[in-house]
């Protein structure tokens, strides 16, 4: 009849799967085994399971922190995109004002030329009259 330690040593990986494996392993061992013989094997199996659970918890926390960082980056990118859109709208408005100002300057320049031409014509007309 095999001893529990022999079975546990042979199937140590089973502890990573869970308690069901322990039940399966102990069912193959004689009921006459002393509890003190089982205790070290249980201790050897529980420690890796606890370490695996701790590692899993650390991974979960890290994943949650990473996810939160991704959300923060996405939110910041969204804000920057909205700010970029507002800036683009403002640039368009400035471009519209510049275009209107350029037209106004062109009209003013033409009006000044027209006034200058009228002033020259008026000067010529006045120079013909002598008293």
C-alpha positions in Angstrom: 0.0 0.0 0.0 1.5 3.4 -1.0 2.0 6.1 1.7 0.4 9.5 1.2 3.8 11.2 1.0 4.7 8.9 -2.0 1.4 9.8 -3.7 1.8 13.5 -3.0 5.4 13.5 -4.2 4.4 11.8 -7.4 1.4 14.1 -8.0 2.5 17.3 -6.4 1.3 19.3 -9.4 -2.2 18.3 -8.4 -2.2 20.8 -5.5 -2.2 23.6 -8.0 -5.6 22.4 -9.3 -7.4 22.6 -6.0 -8.9 20.6 -3.1 -10.6 18.1 -5.4 -7.2 16.6 -6.2 -6.4 16.2 -2.5 -9.6 14.2 -2.0 -8.8 12.0 -5.0 -5.3 11.4 -3.7 -6.4 10.6 -0.1 -9.0 8.2 -1.4 -6.2 5.9 -2.7 -4.4 5.7 0.6 -5.2 3.3 3.4 -7.5 4.6 6.0 -5.1 3.3 8.7 -2.6 6.0 7.9 -1.8 8.3 10.8 -2.8 11.9 10.6 0.7 13.0 11.5 2.0 11.4 8.3 -0.5 13.4 6.2 0.1 16.8 7.9 3.6 17.5 6.2 2.2 16.6 2.8 -0.8 18.9 3.3 1.6 21.7 4.4 3.7 21.2 1.3 0.7 21.4 -0.9 -0.9 24.4 0.7 2.1 26.6 0.5 2.4 26.5 -3.3 -1.4 27.1 -3.6 -1.1 30.1 -1.3 1.8 31.5 -3.3 -0.1 31.0 -6.5 -3.2 32.8 -5.0 -0.9 35.7 -3.9 0.6 35.9 -7.4 -2.8 35.9 -8.9 -3.9 38.7 -6.6 -0.8 40.7 -7.5 -1.5 40.2 -11.2 -5.2 41.2 -10.8 -4.2 44.4 -8.9 -1.6 45.2 -11.6 -4.2 44.6 -14.3 -6.7 46.9 -12.6 -4.0 49.6 -12.2 -3.1 49.3 -15.9 -6.7 49.4 -16.9 -7.2 52.6 -14.9 -4.1 54.1 -16.5 -5.5 53.2 -19.9 -8.8 54.9 -19.0 -6.9 58.0 -17.9 -4.9 58.1 -21.1 -8.1 57.7 -23.2 -9.8 60.5 -21.2 -6.8 62.8 -21.7 -6.7 62.0 -25.4 -10.4 62.8 -25.7 -9.9 66.1 -23.9 -7.0 67.0 -26.2 -9.0 66.0 -29.3 -11.8 68.3 -28.1 -9.4 71.1 -27.5 -7.8 70.6 -30.9 -11.3 70.8 -32.5 -12.0 74.1 -30.7 -8.6 75.5 -31.7 -9.3 74.5 -35.3 -12.6 76.3 -35.1 -10.9 79.4 -33.7 -8.3 79.3 -36.5 -11.1 79.1 -39.1 -12.8 82.1 -37.5 -9.5 84.0 -37.5 -9.0 83.1 -41.2 -12.5 84.4 -42.0 -11.8 87.7 -40.2 -8.5 88.0 -42.1 -10.3 87.4 -45.4 -12.9 90.1 -44.6 -10.1 92.5 -43.5 -8.2 91.9 -46.7 -11.3 92.6 -48.7 -11.9 95.8 -46.7 -8.3 96.9 -47.3 -8.7 96.3 -51.0 -11.9 98.3 -51.1 -10.3 101.1 -49.0 -7.3 101.1 -51.4 -9.6 101.4 -54.4 -11.6 104.1 -52.7 -8.4 106.1 -51.9 -7.4 105.7 -55.6 -10.8 106.9 -56.7 -10.6 109.9 -54.3 -7.1 110.7 -55.6 -8.3 110.6 -59.2 -11.3 112.8 -58.3 -8.9 115.2 -56.5 -6.7 115.4 -59.6 -9.7 116.0 -61.8 -11.0 118.7 -59.4 -7.5 120.4 -59.4 -7.4 120.4 -63.2 -11.0 121.9 -63.3 -10.0 124.6 -60.7 -6.8 125.5 -62.5 -8.9 126.4 -65.7 -10.8 129.0 -63.8 -9.0 132.3 -63.2 -10.3 135.4 -61.8 
